[in-house]
Amino acid sequence: MKSDDACLPESTSLSALTAKVLEFRDDRNWAQFHDLRNLIVSLNLEASELLELTQWKSDAEVAELPDHPATQEALRDECADVLIYLLLIAKHAGIDLEQAAHAKLAKNAAKYPVERCYGSSRKYSHAQAEDREDA
């Protein structure tokens, strides 16, 4: 019995995972449906399915989702769907996600310095306004 290599669990880089996603897509002739708009729409639909897992649940029930095999599998599947569409969007747009994430972390570090933002959930613009008021 031949197994589909694209479905084998393994630790891999984002570029290798993207290659597997593209191979899966291309084997099914689905690239024709994957223009940027449709990929972005699909990403948001999958993110909504992830959000739906929390609908009508208390904070305690949401916190317990990973503790139950069925809901953990649903979380895992929806997270994977979101990641797959994100990889396809990034490939289509010529974005290196690893590089983009590192760059975004650097931008966020400048916006949210530890000494000003530690333990605070305020958006950086509010923290900057409060700093100006204190000056």
Sequence and secondary structure as in RCSB ss.txt:
>XXXX:A:sequence
MKSDDACLPESTSLSALTAKVLEFRDDRNWAQFHDLRNLIVSLNLEASELLELTQWKSDAEVAELPDHPATQEAL
RDECADVLIYLLLIAKHAGIDLEQAAHAKLAKNAAKYPVERCYGSSRKYSHAQAEDREDA
>XXXX:A:secstr
    GGGS     HHHHHHHHHHHHHHTT GGG  HHHHHHHHHHHHHHHHHTTTT  HHHHHTGGGSHHHHHHH
HHHHHHHHHHHHHHHHHHT  HHHHHHHHHHHHHHHS HHHHTT    HHHHHHHHHHH 
